[in-house]
Amino acid sequence: MKKRLLITGINGLLGQNLVKEFSDDHELFGVDLNQSIYTPQQEINVAQLDLNDTAELTRHIDQIAPDALVHTAAYTNVDRAEDEHELAFAVNGKVPKVLAKICKNLDIPMIHISTDYVFNGNAGPYPESASCDPRGKYAESKYAGEQAVLDTWKKMAVIRPNVMYGQGIELKSSFVDWLINKLRQNNSVRIVDDQYNNPTYARRLAKVIRAIFEQEAWDIWHFGSKDIVSRYTFALKIADSFGLPSHLINAISTTELNQRAPRPMRSGLICEKVEQELGISILSINEELALLKEEMYVL
Ligand SMILES: NC(=O)c1ccc[n+]([C@@H]2O[C@H](COP(=O)([O-])OP(=O)(O)OC[C@H]3O[C@@H](n4cnc5c(N)ncnc54)[C@H](OP(=O)(O)O)[C@@H]3O)[C@@H](O)[C@H]2O)c1
């Protein structure tokens, strides 16, 4: 019999990539704020509910009786979180603890998605063991969430991705989608050249999640690409991979953007542990962009 997997935020970028990864060999259930984006033929049972509604959430999960849970849903608007910090803390700090308690009661494993924003971004790249020092409300709320789940339940893995991108439908535009659209329309863009990280390709992150379940690897994991680059360099690589005009990409500094929340400037995640312990190779950005291109043309 197929195992029952529950995915929160199933309509989102990572949620959709988890559906691709697990739909053949799992019975899939989802929870999202919005109506299901899946067709009846996909046979995915999606409940439209707010994770902040603890009573309804608990009742729903009890009814499904899943074998495992992946928690991808989050309050993700980094700048708006500076003003809506109560909501950000409720969704990113409190909900994960509620889910961890439910998983503990059901004795099922849970994978929680965190972020590189738990680090201050002054001296990356960071290994999983580095001290956390979140800056800004989004970052603090996500850090509260990962601490809460780790304190609550032992069959718990926390994964930290950074600058996630991938293929999906009806998504809030990711950086890669936004850039491809702009360049295709011949619009020039201004991209910061002083924020560094190693972007995470969501389709391969879904494979890391499968490996963690299969190996029962309850721990903290980092996952991104092999290359740590500035956002500007990432943009040039995207233009090159998709045959788009790179002369439209102009470098600017973060201070010119005047963003509301602080950004980790020298971030990046050291991902050797995933390679050594889970057996998943870390690919270059160009290799992952080639995979994304393949995925886009297949659909
Ligand atoms: N994307 C990145 O660059 C990035 C980088 C590092 C870490 N992460 C982390 O990775 C995880 C997945 O990110 P993602 O890009 O896949 O996010 P996403 O595309 O925004 O998907 C999240 C989904 O969860 C839903 N959701 C939000 N609040 C909810 C609530 N209270 N109840 C039920 N559903 C709710 C969202 O609905 P709405 O769209 O209506 O809000 C959305 O459908 C998050 O934990 C995020 O913090 C993301």
The ligand as an ORCA input file, in Angstrom:
! r2SCAN-3c Opt
* xyz 0 1
  N      11.471     30.822     -2.216
  C      12.669     31.051     -1.693
  O      13.510     31.739     -2.284
  C      13.043     30.456     -0.359
  C      14.352     30.582      0.110
  C      14.690     30.019      1.344
  C      13.722     29.373      2.096
  N      12.451     29.272      1.624
  C      11.457     28.554      2.426
  O      11.004     27.467      1.654
  C       9.639     27.166      1.957
  C       8.846     27.021      0.675
  O       8.937     28.228     -0.067
  P       8.139     28.421     -1.435
  O       8.947     29.390     -2.254
  O       7.741     27.104     -2.000
  O       6.860     29.212     -0.892
  P       5.542     29.613     -1.701
  O       5.715     29.388     -3.173
  O       5.143     30.954     -1.220
  O       4.492     28.522     -1.193
  C       3.983     28.522      0.107
  C       2.515     28.164      0.037
  O       2.000     28.121      1.381
  C       0.798     28.872      1.435
  N       0.575     29.424      2.758
  C       1.140     30.526      3.306
  N       0.624     30.746      4.525
  C      -0.282     29.765      4.769
  C      -1.175     29.478      5.835
  N      -1.243     30.253      6.913
  N      -1.976     28.379      5.728
  C      -1.938     27.598      4.636
  N      -1.121     27.833      3.573
  C      -0.312     28.904      3.637
  C       1.037     29.973      0.411
  O      -0.176     30.630      0.066
  P      -0.070     32.199     -0.394
  O       0.661     32.159     -1.708
  O      -1.493     32.636     -0.521
  O       0.696     32.894      0.679
  C       1.679     29.191     -0.742
  O       0.729     28.543     -1.547
  C       9.187     28.262      2.903
  O       9.241     27.737      4.221
  C      10.206     29.360      2.749
  O      10.363     30.110      3.945
  C      12.093     29.790      0.414
*
